[in-house]
Amino acid sequence: MVWFQRLIEEGLIPLQRPPTMSDLNTAVQQMSVRVRDAMHAALAALEGGDVEAARQVIAGDAAIDQMEEAVERHCLSLLSGRTHAGAAEREVRTVAAAFKVVTDLERIGDHAAAMARTTLRLQGQRPIAPFIDIQRLAALAGEMIDGAVAAFASGDAAAARSVAERDDGVDALYDQVCRELLSYMLDDRTSVRQAAHLLFVASALERIADHATNVSEWVIFVETGRRVELND
């Protein structure tokens, strides 16, 4: 398990002592930064038609998968050390929620890799329009990722709810992007293929925001012990 040893050496999994709750928060935050950066890198590659950068994003998805598995192992270690030691119920909920949080983060990484593959499919094509609104979508989604994971680390339920409220803005902007791209498809048949791929990218960004909302819902679970739907 060379990759697991490398994660230990990089500090994602402590070697000389049992893992702590602080270690868990750090690992989740590191993973969130990795997936957020992958999302932005994928969009930058698409905008610039940078095939090599897109391939780097795709290749980097394996490391994100490995980080997910490392955090899951971390969680199992924490649970095994706490269930028999009378750990506070909130701590146990935090560890259980972390299992779900890293699943959402891993899926964000998958969406970033899928966006990067769009660059390969559109290689050599000139953009049919500026990426302004898609950039705005990515910025909002990135802010939601950062906010949701920060709320998880601090246990701030109010901040988690605030993050989830931004999803309505993402949905509205996504609808606007869809309308714009559909109008391009109707006006110019030669733009259909590219517009369809850009619709896929916009959809991926909207789904990324949904995953950030899911993370926020797990913050509420940790603090209250109840699952809630923050955006029905």
C-alpha positions as CSV (number, residue, x, y, z in Angstrom):
1,M,0.0,0.0,0.0
2,V,2.5,2.6,-1.2
3,W,-0.1,5.3,-1.5
4,F,-1.2,4.8,2.1
5,Q,2.3,5.1,3.3
6,R,2.7,8.3,1.3
7,L,-0.4,9.8,2.9
8,I,1.1,9.0,6.3
9,E,4.3,10.7,5.4
10,E,2.4,13.8,4.2
11,G,0.7,14.0,7.5
12,L,-2.8,13.1,6.5
13,I,-2.7,10.1,8.8
14,P,-0.6,10.3,12.0
15,L,2.0,7.6,12.4
16,Q,3.3,7.9,16.0
17,R,0.0,8.4,17.9
18,P,-3.7,7.6,17.6
19,P,-5.7,10.0,15.4
20,T,-7.6,12.8,17.0
21,M,-10.7,14.8,16.1
22,S,-8.4,17.7,15.2
23,D,-6.6,15.3,12.7
24,L,-9.9,14.4,11.2
25,N,-10.9,18.0,10.7
26,T,-7.5,18.7,9.1
27,A,-7.8,15.8,6.7
28,V,-11.3,16.8,5.6
29,Q,-10.2,20.4,5.0
30,Q,-7.2,19.3,3.0
31,M,-9.5,17.1,0.8
32,S,-11.9,20.0,0.3
33,V,-9.1,22.3,-0.8
34,R,-8.0,19.6,-3.2
35,V,-11.4,19.1,-4.9
36,R,-12.1,22.8,-5.0
37,D,-8.8,23.5,-6.7
38,A,-9.5,20.6,-9.1
39,M,-12.8,22.2,-10.1
40,H,-11.2,25.6,-10.8
41,A,-8.3,24.0,-12.6
42,A,-10.8,22.0,-14.8
43,L,-12.7,25.2,-15.7
44,A,-9.4,27.1,-16.4
45,A,-8.3,24.3,-18.7
46,L,-11.6,24.4,-20.6
47,E,-11.4,28.1,-21.0
48,G,-7.9,28.0,-22.3
49,G,-8.3,24.9,-24.3
50,D,-5.3,23.5,-22.3
51,V,-5.3,19.8,-22.9
52,E,-2.3,19.1,-20.7
53,A,-3.8,20.9,-17.7
54,A,-7.1,19.0,-18.3
55,R,-5.1,15.7,-18.2
56,Q,-3.5,16.7,-15.0
57,V,-6.9,17.3,-13.4
58,I,-8.1,13.9,-14.6
59,A,-4.9,12.2,-13.3
60,G,-5.3,13.9,-10.0
61,D,-8.7,12.3,-9.3
62,A,-6.9,9.1,-8.2
63,A,-5.2,11.1,-5.4
64,I,-8.6,12.4,-4.3
65,D,-10.0,8.9,-4.1
66,Q,-7.0,7.9,-2.0
67,M,-7.6,10.8,0.4
68,E,-11.2,9.7,0.8
69,E,-10.1,6.2,1.7
70,A,-7.5,7.6,4.1
71,V,-10.1,9.7,5.9
72,E,-12.5,6.7,6.1
73,R,-9.7,4.6,7.7
74,H,-9.1,7.6,10.1
75,C,-12.8,7.6,11.0
76,L,-12.8,3.8,11.7
77,S,-9.8,4.3,14.0
78,L,-11.5,7.1,15.8
79,L,-14.7,5.1,16.2
80,S,-13.0,2.0,17.5
81,G,-11.2,4.1,20.1
82,R,-14.3,5.9,21.2
83,T,-17.2,3.6,21.3
84,H,-15.7,1.7,24.2
85,A,-14.4,4.8,26.0
86,G,-17.7,6.6,26.7
87,A,-17.1,9.2,24.0
88,A,-19.4,12.1,23.9
89,E,-22.4,11.5,21.5
90,R,-21.5,14.6,19.5
91,E,-18.0,13.2,18.8
92,V,-19.4,10.0,17.5
93,R,-21.8,11.9,15.3
94,T,-19.0,14.0,13.9
95,V,-17.0,10.9,12.9
96,A,-20.1,9.3,11.4
97,A,-20.8,12.5,9.5
98,A,-17.2,12.7,8.2
99,F,-17.8,9.4,6.4
100,K,-20.6,11.1,4.4
101,V,-18.8,14.4,4.0
102,V,-15.8,12.8,2.2
103,T,-18.1,10.9,-0.1
104,D,-19.6,14.2,-1.2
105,L,-16.1,15.7,-1.6
106,E,-15.0,12.7,-3.6
107,R,-18.0,13.2,-5.9
108,I,-17.0,16.8,-6.4
109,G,-13.6,15.5,-7.5
110,D,-15.4,13.2,-10.0
111,H,-17.3,16.2,-11.4
112,A,-14.0,18.1,-11.8
113,A,-12.5,15.3,-13.7
114,A,-15.5,15.0,-15.9
115,M,-15.3,18.7,-16.7
116,A,-11.7,18.3,-17.6
117,R,-12.6,15.5,-20.0
118,T,-14.8,18.1,-21.8
119,T,-11.6,20.0,-22.7
120,L,-10.3,16.9,-24.5
121,R,-13.5,16.5,-26.4
122,L,-13.6,20.1,-27.5
123,Q,-9.9,20.2,-28.3
124,G,-9.1,22.8,-31.0
125,Q,-12.5,24.5,-31.0
126,R,-12.9,28.2,-30.4
127,P,-15.4,29.1,-27.6
128,I,-18.8,30.0,-28.9
129,A,-19.2,32.6,-26.2
130,P,-17.4,34.0,-23.1
131,F,-17.5,31.8,-20.0
132,I,-18.6,34.7,-17.7
133,D,-21.7,33.0,-16.2
134,I,-20.0,29.6,-16.0
135,Q,-17.2,31.3,-14.2
136,R,-19.7,32.8,-11.8
137,L,-21.2,29.4,-11.2
138,A,-17.8,28.0,-10.4
139,A,-17.0,30.8,-8.0
140,L,-20.3,30.3,-6.1
141,A,-19.8,26.6,-5.9
142,G,-16.2,27.1,-4.7
143,E,-17.4,29.4,-2.0
144,M,-20.0,26.9,-0.9
145,I,-17.4,24.1,-0.6
146,D,-15.2,26.3,1.5
147,G,-18.1,27.5,3.7
148,A,-19.6,24.1,4.2
149,V,-16.3,22.5,5.3
150,A,-15.4,25.5,7.5
151,A,-18.8,25.0,9.2
152,F,-18.1,21.3,9.6
153,A,-14.7,22.0,11.2
154,S,-16.2,24.6,13.6
155,G,-19.5,22.9,14.3
156,D,-21.3,26.1,13.2
157,A,-24.9,25.1,12.3
158,A,-25.9,28.7,11.5
159,A,-23.0,29.0,9.0
160,A,-24.0,25.7,7.5
161,R,-27.5,26.9,6.9
162,S,-26.2,30.1,5.4
163,V,-24.1,28.1,2.9
164,A,-27.1,26.1,1.9
165,E,-29.1,29.2,1.3
166,R,-26.7,30.1,-1.5
167,D,-27.8,27.1,-3.5
168,D,-30.9,29.0,-4.7
169,G,-28.6,31.5,-6.3
170,V,-26.6,28.7,-8.0
171,D,-29.8,27.2,-9.3
172,A,-31.0,30.5,-10.7
173,L,-27.7,31.1,-12.4
174,Y,-27.6,27.6,-13.8
175,D,-31.0,28.1,-15.3
176,Q,-29.8,31.3,-16.9
177,V,-26.7,29.5,-18.4
178,C,-29.0,26.8,-19.8
179,R,-31.2,29.4,-21.5
180,E,-28.2,31.1,-23.0
181,L,-26.6,28.0,-24.3
182,L,-29.9,26.7,-25.7
183,S,-30.3,30.0,-27.6
184,Y,-26.9,29.5,-29.2
185,M,-28.0,26.0,-30.2
186,L,-31.2,27.4,-31.8
187,D,-29.4,30.3,-33.6
188,D,-26.5,28.4,-35.0
189,R,-26.5,24.6,-35.6
190,T,-22.7,24.5,-35.8
191,S,-22.6,25.5,-32.1
192,V,-24.8,22.6,-31.0
193,R,-22.0,20.2,-30.1
194,Q,-20.0,22.6,-28.0
195,A,-23.1,24.1,-26.4
196,A,-24.2,20.6,-25.3
197,H,-20.8,20.0,-23.7
198,L,-21.0,23.3,-21.9
199,L,-24.4,22.5,-20.6
200,F,-22.8,19.4,-19.1
201,V,-20.2,21.5,-17.4
202,A,-22.8,23.9,-16.0
203,S,-24.7,20.9,-14.7
204,A,-21.6,19.5,-13.1
205,L,-21.1,22.9,-11.3
206,E,-24.7,22.9,-10.1
207,R,-24.2,19.3,-8.8
208,I,-21.1,20.4,-7.0
209,A,-23.1,23.1,-5.2
210,D,-25.6,20.4,-4.2
211,H,-22.8,18.3,-2.7
212,A,-21.7,21.4,-0.7
213,T,-25.3,21.6,0.6
214,N,-25.1,18.0,1.6
215,V,-22.0,18.7,3.7
216,S,-24.0,21.5,5.3
217,E,-26.7,19.1,6.2
218,W,-24.2,16.9,7.9
219,V,-23.1,19.8,10.1
220,I,-26.7,20.2,11.2
221,F,-26.8,16.4,12.0
222,V,-23.6,16.7,14.1
223,E,-25.1,19.6,16.1
224,T,-28.7,18.4,16.5
225,G,-28.6,14.6,15.9
226,R,-31.3,15.1,13.2
227,R,-31.1,14.9,9.4
228,V,-32.7,17.9,7.7
229,E,-33.2,18.8,4.0
230,L,-31.8,22.3,3.7
231,N,-32.9,22.7,0.0
232,D,-36.0,20.7,-1.0
